């Protein structure tokens, strides 16, 4: 697993790490607004990412495994 800053992110959280997560998901191709709040839309998009890239646990929570996989996939696209 790739190293990512911070820990697990979920509903109700806000700030720079959530904004970074949203920006990464948007860069990957998900139509997600970047506003820094982990809202229902963010949870749904994280769940969609997990359904495709990490089927072992689809819960809409951006844990370290989910975030690390997203970071790795973004790096591989370059």
Phi and psi restraints in degrees (range 20) as a CNS / XPLOR table:
assign (resid 1 and name C) (resid 2 and name N)
       (resid 2 and name CA) (resid 2 and name C) 1.0 -78.7 20.0 2
assign (resid 2 and name N) (resid 2 and name CA)
       (resid 2 and name C) (resid 3 and name N) 1.0 149.2 20.0 2
assign (resid 2 and name C) (resid 3 and name N)
       (resid 3 and name CA) (resid 3 and name C) 1.0 -77.8 20.0 2
assign (resid 3 and name N) (resid 3 and name CA)
       (resid 3 and name C) (resid 4 and name N) 1.0 135.2 20.0 2
assign (resid 3 and name C) (resid 4 and name N)
       (resid 4 and name CA) (resid 4 and name C) 1.0 -133.6 20.0 2
assign (resid 4 and name N) (resid 4 and name CA)
       (resid 4 and name C) (resid 5 and name N) 1.0 151.7 20.0 2
assign (resid 4 and name C) (resid 5 and name N)
       (resid 5 and name CA) (resid 5 and name C) 1.0 -71.9 20.0 2
assign (resid 5 and name N) (resid 5 and name CA)
       (resid 5 and name C) (resid 6 and name N) 1.0 145.1 20.0 2
assign (resid 5 and name C) (resid 6 and name N)
       (resid 6 and name CA) (resid 6 and name C) 1.0 79.8 20.0 2
assign (resid 6 and name N) (resid 6 and name CA)
       (resid 6 and name C) (resid 7 and name N) 1.0 -171.3 20.0 2
assign (resid 6 and name C) (resid 7 and name N)
       (resid 7 and name CA) (resid 7 and name C) 1.0 -116.8 20.0 2
assign (resid 7 and name N) (resid 7 and name CA)
       (resid 7 and name C) (resid 8 and name N) 1.0 -143.6 20.0 2
assign (resid 7 and name C) (resid 8 and name N)
       (resid 8 and name CA) (resid 8 and name C) 1.0 -72.8 20.0 2
assign (resid 8 and name N) (resid 8 and name CA)
       (resid 8 and name C) (resid 9 and name N) 1.0 136.8 20.0 2
assign (resid 8 and name C) (resid 9 and name N)
       (resid 9 and name CA) (resid 9 and name C) 1.0 -118.1 20.0 2
assign (resid 9 and name N) (resid 9 and name CA)
       (resid 9 and name C) (resid 10 and name N) 1.0 138.4 20.0 2
assign (resid 9 and name C) (resid 10 and name N)
       (resid 10 and name CA) (resid 10 and name C) 1.0 -151.5 20.0 2
assign (resid 10 and name N) (resid 10 and name CA)
       (resid 10 and name C) (resid 11 and name N) 1.0 -177.9 20.0 2
assign (resid 10 and name C) (resid 11 and name N)
       (resid 11 and name CA) (resid 11 and name C) 1.0 -52.3 20.0 2
assign (resid 11 and name N) (resid 11 and name CA)
       (resid 11 and name C) (resid 12 and name N) 1.0 140.0 20.0 2
assign (resid 11 and name C) (resid 12 and name N)
       (resid 12 and name CA) (resid 12 and name C) 1.0 91.7 20.0 2
assign (resid 12 and name N) (resid 12 and name CA)
       (resid 12 and name C) (resid 13 and name N) 1.0 -14.8 20.0 2
assign (resid 12 and name C) (resid 13 and name N)
       (resid 13 and name CA) (resid 13 and name C) 1.0 -84.4 20.0 2
assign (resid 13 and name N) (resid 13 and name CA)
       (resid 13 and name C) (resid 14 and name N) 1.0 159.6 20.0 2
assign (resid 13 and name C) (resid 14 and name N)
       (resid 14 and name CA) (resid 14 and name C) 1.0 -152.7 20.0 2
assign (resid 14 and name N) (resid 14 and name CA)
       (resid 14 and name C) (resid 15 and name N) 1.0 166.1 20.0 2
assign (resid 14 and name C) (resid 15 and name N)
       (resid 15 and name CA) (resid 15 and name C) 1.0 123.7 20.0 2
assign (resid 15 and name N) (resid 15 and name CA)
       (resid 15 and name C) (resid 16 and name N) 1.0 -169.6 20.0 2
assign (resid 15 and name C) (resid 16 and name N)
       (resid 16 and name CA) (resid 16 and name C) 1.0 -61.5 20.0 2
assign (resid 16 and name N) (resid 16 and name CA)
       (resid 16 and name C) (resid 17 and name N) 1.0 -41.3 20.0 2
assign (resid 16 and name C) (resid 17 and name N)
       (resid 17 and name CA) (resid 17 and name C) 1.0 -65.3 20.0 2
assign (resid 17 and name N) (resid 17 and name CA)
       (resid 17 and name C) (resid 18 and name N) 1.0 -37.7 20.0 2
assign (resid 17 and name C) (resid 18 and name N)
       (resid 18 and name CA) (resid 18 and name C) 1.0 -67.5 20.0 2
assign (resid 18 and name N) (resid 18 and name CA)
       (resid 18 and name C) (resid 19 and name N) 1.0 -42.1 20.0 2
assign (resid 18 and name C) (resid 19 and name N)
       (resid 19 and name CA) (resid 19 and name C) 1.0 -60.2 20.0 2
assign (resid 19 and name N) (resid 19 and name CA)
       (resid 19 and name C) (resid 20 and name N) 1.0 -43.1 20.0 2
assign (resid 19 and name C) (resid 20 and name N)
       (resid 20 and name CA) (resid 20 and name C) 1.0 -62.5 20.0 2
assign (resid 20 and name N) (resid 20 and name CA)
       (resid 20 and name C) (resid 21 and name N) 1.0 -42.6 20.0 2
assign (resid 20 and name C) (resid 21 and name N)
       (resid 21 and name CA) (resid 21 and name C) 1.0 -60.4 20.0 2
assign (resid 21 and name N) (resid 21 and name CA)
       (resid 21 and name C) (resid 22 and name N) 1.0 -47.8 20.0 2
assign (resid 21 and name C) (resid 22 and name N)
       (resid 22 and name CA) (resid 22 and name C) 1.0 -61.6 20.0 2
assign (resid 22 and name N) (resid 22 and name CA)
       (resid 22 and name C) (resid 23 and name N) 1.0 -41.2 20.0 2
assign (resid 22 and name C) (resid 23 and name N)
       (resid 23 and name CA) (resid 23 and name C) 1.0 -64.3 20.0 2
assign (resid 23 and name N) (resid 23 and name CA)
       (resid 23 and name C) (resid 24 and name N) 1.0 -40.7 20.0 2
assign (resid 23 and name C) (resid 24 and name N)
       (resid 24 and name CA) (resid 24 and name C) 1.0 -65.0 20.0 2
assign (resid 24 and name N) (resid 24 and name CA)
       (resid 24 and name C) (resid 25 and name N) 1.0 -43.7 20.0 2
assign (resid 24 and name C) (resid 25 and name N)
       (resid 25 and name CA) (resid 25 and name C) 1.0 -63.7 20.0 2
assign (resid 25 and name N) (resid 25 and name CA)
       (resid 25 and name C) (resid 26 and name N) 1.0 -39.4 20.0 2
assign (resid 25 and name C) (resid 26 and name N)
       (resid 26 and name CA) (resid 26 and name C) 1.0 -65.4 20.0 2
assign (resid 26 and name N) (resid 26 and name CA)
       (resid 26 and name C) (resid 27 and name N) 1.0 -42.5 20.0 2
assign (resid 26 and name C) (resid 27 and name N)
       (resid 27 and name CA) (resid 27 and name C) 1.0 -64.0 20.0 2
assign (resid 27 and name N) (resid 27 and name CA)
       (resid 27 and name C) (resid 28 and name N) 1.0 -29.7 20.0 2
assign (resid 27 and name C) (resid 28 and name N)
       (resid 28 and name CA) (resid 28 and name C) 1.0 -77.0 20.0 2
assign (resid 28 and name N) (resid 28 and name CA)
       (resid 28 and name C) (resid 29 and name N) 1.0 -15.5 20.0 2
assign (resid 28 and name C) (resid 29 and name N)
       (resid 29 and name CA) (resid 29 and name C) 1.0 122.1 20.0 2
assign (resid 29 and name N) (resid 29 and name CA)
       (resid 29 and name C) (resid 30 and name N) 1.0 -1.5 20.0 2
assign (resid 29 and name C) (resid 30 and name N)
       (resid 30 and name CA) (resid 30 and name C) 1.0 -82.0 20.0 2
assign (resid 30 and name N) (resid 30 and name CA)
       (resid 30 and name C) (resid 31 and name N) 1.0 135.6 20.0 2
assign (resid 30 and name C) (resid 31 and name N)
       (resid 31 and name CA) (resid 31 and name C) 1.0 -78.3 20.0 2
assign (resid 31 and name N) (resid 31 and name CA)
       (resid 31 and name C) (resid 32 and name N) 1.0 78.0 20.0 2
assign (resid 31 and name C) (resid 32 and name N)
       (resid 32 and name CA) (resid 32 and name C) 1.0 -121.3 20.0 2
assign (resid 32 and name N) (resid 32 and name CA)
       (resid 32 and name C) (resid 33 and name N) 1.0 130.7 20.0 2
assign (resid 32 and name C) (resid 33 and name N)
       (resid 33 and name CA) (resid 33 and name C) 1.0 -73.4 20.0 2
assign (resid 33 and name N) (resid 33 and name CA)
       (resid 33 and name C) (resid 34 and name N) 1.0 142.6 20.0 2
assign (resid 33 and name C) (resid 34 and name N)
       (resid 34 and name CA) (resid 34 and name C) 1.0 -100.3 20.0 2
assign (resid 34 and name N) (resid 34 and name CA)
       (resid 34 and name C) (resid 35 and name N) 1.0 109.4 20.0 2
assign (resid 34 and name C) (resid 35 and name N)
       (resid 35 and name CA) (resid 35 and name C) 1.0 -140.7 20.0 2
assign (resid 35 and name N) (resid 35 and name CA)
       (resid 35 and name C) (resid 36 and name N) 1.0 -4.1 20.0 2
assign (resid 35 and name C) (resid 36 and name N)
       (resid 36 and name CA) (resid 36 and name C) 1.0 83.9 20.0 2
assign (resid 36 and name N) (resid 36 and name CA)
       (resid 36 and name C) (resid 37 and name N) 1.0 8.4 20.0 2
assign (resid 36 and name C) (resid 37 and name N)
       (resid 37 and name CA) (resid 37 and name C) 1.0 -116.5 20.0 2
assign (resid 37 and name N) (resid 37 and name CA)
       (resid 37 and name C) (resid 38 and name N) 1.0 130.5 20.0 2
assign (resid 37 and name C) (resid 38 and name N)
       (resid 38 and name CA) (resid 38 and name C) 1.0 -82.9 20.0 2
assign (resid 38 and name N) (resid 38 and name CA)
       (resid 38 and name C) (resid 39 and name N) 1.0 86.6 20.0 2
assign (resid 38 and name C) (resid 39 and name N)
       (resid 39 and name CA) (resid 39 and name C) 1.0 -100.4 20.0 2
assign (resid 39 and name N) (resid 39 and name CA)
       (resid 39 and name C) (resid 40 and name N) 1.0 -172.1 20.0 2
assign (resid 39 and name C) (resid 40 and name N)
       (resid 40 and name CA) (resid 40 and name C) 1.0 -61.2 20.0 2
assign (resid 40 and name N) (resid 40 and name CA)
       (resid 40 and name C) (resid 41 and name N) 1.0 -37.4 20.0 2
assign (resid 40 and name C) (resid 41 and name N)
       (resid 41 and name CA) (resid 41 and name C) 1.0 -63.4 20.0 2
assign (resid 41 and name N) (resid 41 and name CA)
       (resid 41 and name C) (resid 42 and name N) 1.0 -43.7 20.0 2
assign (resid 41 and name C) (resid 42 and name N)
       (resid 42 and name CA) (resid 42 and name C) 1.0 -63.6 20.0 2
assign (resid 42 and name N) (resid 42 and name CA)
       (resid 42 and name C) (resid 43 and name N) 1.0 -43.8 20.0 2
assign (resid 42 and name C) (resid 43 and name N)
       (resid 43 and name CA) (resid 43 and name C) 1.0 -61.1 20.0 2
assign (resid 43 and name N) (resid 43 and name CA)
       (resid 43 and name C) (resid 44 and name N) 1.0 -41.3 20.0 2
assign (resid 43 and name C) (resid 44 and name N)
       (resid 44 and name CA) (resid 44 and name C) 1.0 -64.0 20.0 2
assign (resid 44 and name N) (resid 44 and name CA)
       (resid 44 and name C) (resid 45 and name N) 1.0 -41.4 20.0 2
assign (resid 44 and name C) (resid 45 and name N)
       (resid 45 and name CA) (resid 45 and name C) 1.0 -69.1 20.0 2
assign (resid 45 and name N) (resid 45 and name CA)
       (resid 45 and name C) (resid 46 and name N) 1.0 -41.1 20.0 2
assign (resid 45 and name C) (resid 46 and name N)
       (resid 46 and name CA) (resid 46 and name C) 1.0 -61.1 20.0 2
assign (resid 46 and name N) (resid 46 and name CA)
       (resid 46 and name C) (resid 47 and name N) 1.0 -41.8 20.0 2
assign (resid 46 and name C) (resid 47 and name N)
       (resid 47 and name CA) (resid 47 and name C) 1.0 -61.5 20.0 2
assign (resid 47 and name N) (resid 47 and name CA)
       (resid 47 and name C) (resid 48 and name N) 1.0 -40.5 20.0 2
assign (resid 47 and name C) (resid 48 and name N)
       (resid 48 and name CA) (resid 48 and name C) 1.0 -63.5 20.0 2
assign (resid 48 and name N) (resid 48 and name CA)
       (resid 48 and name C) (resid 49 and name N) 1.0 -42.7 20.0 2
assign (resid 48 and name C) (resid 49 and name N)
       (resid 49 and name CA) (resid 49 and name C) 1.0 -59.9 20.0 2
assign (resid 49 and name N) (resid 49 and name CA)
       (resid 49 and name C) (resid 50 and name N) 1.0 -46.1 20.0 2
assign (resid 49 and name C) (resid 50 and name N)
       (resid 50 and name CA) (resid 50 and name C) 1.0 -63.7 20.0 2
assign (resid 50 and name N) (resid 50 and name CA)
       (resid 50 and name C) (resid 51 and name N) 1.0 -39.6 20.0 2
assign (resid 50 and name C) (resid 51 and name N)
       (resid 51 and name CA) (resid 51 and name C) 1.0 -59.2 20.0 2
assign (resid 51 and name N) (resid 51 and name CA)
       (resid 51 and name C) (resid 52 and name N) 1.0 -33.6 20.0 2
assign (resid 51 and name C) (resid 52 and name N)
       (resid 52 and name CA) (resid 52 and name C) 1.0 -88.5 20.0 2
assign (resid 52 and name N) (resid 52 and name CA)
       (resid 52 and name C) (resid 53 and name N) 1.0 -41.5 20.0 2
assign (resid 52 and name C) (resid 53 and name N)
       (resid 53 and name CA) (resid 53 and name C) 1.0 -109.5 20.0 2
assign (resid 53 and name N) (resid 53 and name CA)
       (resid 53 and name C) (resid 54 and name N) 1.0 -13.3 20.0 2
assign (resid 53 and name C) (resid 54 and name N)
       (resid 54 and name CA) (resid 54 and name C) 1.0 -152.0 20.0 2
assign (resid 54 and name N) (resid 54 and name CA)
       (resid 54 and name C) (resid 55 and name N) 1.0 78.0 20.0 2
assign (resid 54 and name C) (resid 55 and name N)
       (resid 55 and name CA) (resid 55 and name C) 1.0 -71.6 20.0 2
assign (resid 55 and name N) (resid 55 and name CA)
       (resid 55 and name C) (resid 56 and name N) 1.0 -14.2 20.0 2
assign (resid 55 and name C) (resid 56 and name N)
       (resid 56 and name CA) (resid 56 and name C) 1.0 -60.4 20.0 2
assign (resid 56 and name N) (resid 56 and name CA)
       (resid 56 and name C) (resid 57 and name N) 1.0 -33.4 20.0 2
assign (resid 56 and name C) (resid 57 and name N)
       (resid 57 and name CA) (resid 57 and name C) 1.0 -148.8 20.0 2
assign (resid 57 and name N) (resid 57 and name CA)
       (resid 57 and name C) (resid 58 and name N) 1.0 110.3 20.0 2
assign (resid 57 and name C) (resid 58 and name N)
       (resid 58 and name CA) (resid 58 and name C) 1.0 -111.2 20.0 2
assign (resid 58 and name N) (resid 58 and name CA)
       (resid 58 and name C) (resid 59 and name N) 1.0 99.8 20.0 2
assign (resid 58 and name C) (resid 59 and name N)
       (resid 59 and name CA) (resid 59 and name C) 1.0 -132.8 20.0 2
assign (resid 59 and name N) (resid 59 and name CA)
       (resid 59 and name C) (resid 60 and name N) 1.0 -1.8 20.0 2
assign (resid 59 and name C) (resid 60 and name N)
       (resid 60 and name CA) (resid 60 and name C) 1.0 75.9 20.0 2
assign (resid 60 and name N) (resid 60 and name CA)
       (resid 60 and name C) (resid 61 and name N) 1.0 8.2 20.0 2
assign (resid 60 and name C) (resid 61 and name N)
       (resid 61 and name CA) (resid 61 and name C) 1.0 -100.6 20.0 2
assign (resid 61 and name N) (resid 61 and name CA)
       (resid 61 and name C) (resid 62 and name N) 1.0 128.5 20.0 2
assign (resid 61 and name C) (resid 62 and name N)
       (resid 62 and name CA) (resid 62 and name C) 1.0 -85.3 20.0 2
assign (resid 62 and name N) (resid 62 and name CA)
       (resid 62 and name C) (resid 63 and name N) 1.0 81.3 20.0 2
assign (resid 62 and name C) (resid 63 and name N)
       (resid 63 and name CA) (resid 63 and name C) 1.0 -80.2 20.0 2
assign (resid 63 and name N) (resid 63 and name CA)
       (resid 63 and name C) (resid 64 and name N) 1.0 178.6 20.0 2
assign (resid 63 and name C) (resid 64 and name N)
       (resid 64 and name CA) (resid 64 and name C) 1.0 -62.1 20.0 2
assign (resid 64 and name N) (resid 64 and name CA)
       (resid 64 and name C) (resid 65 and name N) 1.0 -36.6 20.0 2
assign (resid 64 and name C) (resid 65 and name N)
       (resid 65 and name CA) (resid 65 and name C) 1.0 -65.1 20.0 2
assign (resid 65 and name N) (resid 65 and name CA)
       (resid 65 and name C) (resid 66 and name N) 1.0 -45.5 20.0 2
assign (resid 65 and name C) (resid 66 and name N)
       (resid 66 and name CA) (resid 66 and name C) 1.0 -62.2 20.0 2
assign (resid 66 and name N) (resid 66 and name CA)
       (resid 66 and name C) (resid 67 and name N) 1.0 -48.0 20.0 2
assign (resid 66 and name C) (resid 67 and name N)
       (resid 67 and name CA) (resid 67 and name C) 1.0 -66.7 20.0 2
assign (resid 67 and name N) (resid 67 and name CA)
       (resid 67 and name C) (resid 68 and name N) 1.0 -37.8 20.0 2
assign (resid 67 and name C) (resid 68 and name N)
       (resid 68 and name CA) (resid 68 and name C) 1.0 -65.4 20.0 2
assign (resid 68 and name N) (resid 68 and name CA)
       (resid 68 and name C) (resid 69 and name N) 1.0 -41.1 20.0 2
assign (resid 68 and name C) (resid 69 and name N)
       (resid 69 and name CA) (resid 69 and name C) 1.0 -63.7 20.0 2
assign (resid 69 and name N) (resid 69 and name CA)
       (resid 69 and name C) (resid 70 and name N) 1.0 -43.1 20.0 2
assign (resid 69 and name C) (resid 70 and name N)
       (resid 70 and name CA) (resid 70 and name C) 1.0 -61.0 20.0 2
assign (resid 70 and name N) (resid 70 and name CA)
       (resid 70 and name C) (resid 71 and name N) 1.0 -45.1 20.0 2
assign (resid 70 and name C) (resid 71 and name N)
       (resid 71 and name CA) (resid 71 and name C) 1.0 -61.1 20.0 2
assign (resid 71 and name N) (resid 71 and name CA)
       (resid 71 and name C) (resid 72 and name N) 1.0 -42.9 20.0 2
assign (resid 71 and name C) (resid 72 and name N)
       (resid 72 and name CA) (resid 72 and name C) 1.0 -64.9 20.0 2
assign (resid 72 and name N) (resid 72 and name CA)
       (resid 72 and name C) (resid 73 and name N) 1.0 -44.3 20.0 2
assign (resid 72 and name C) (resid 73 and name N)
       (resid 73 and name CA) (resid 73 and name C) 1.0 -63.8 20.0 2
assign (resid 73 and name N) (resid 73 and name CA)
       (resid 73 and name C) (resid 74 and name N) 1.0 -37.7 20.0 2
assign (resid 73 and name C) (resid 74 and name N)
       (resid 74 and name CA) (resid 74 and name C) 1.0 -64.9 20.0 2
assign (resid 74 and name N) (resid 74 and name CA)
       (resid 74 and name C) (resid 75 and name N) 1.0 -40.8 20.0 2
assign (resid 74 and name C) (resid 75 and name N)
       (resid 75 and name CA) (resid 75 and name C) 1.0 -64.7 20.0 2
assign (resid 75 and name N) (resid 75 and name CA)
       (resid 75 and name C) (resid 76 and name N) 1.0 -37.9 20.0 2
assign (resid 75 and name C) (resid 76 and name N)
       (resid 76 and name CA) (resid 76 and name C) 1.0 -70.3 20.0 2
assign (resid 76 and name N) (resid 76 and name CA)
       (resid 76 and name C) (resid 77 and name N) 1.0 -22.0 20.0 2
assign (resid 76 and name C) (resid 77 and name N)
       (resid 77 and name CA) (resid 77 and name C) 1.0 -75.5 20.0 2
assign (resid 77 and name N) (resid 77 and name CA)
       (resid 77 and name C) (resid 78 and name N) 1.0 -18.2 20.0 2
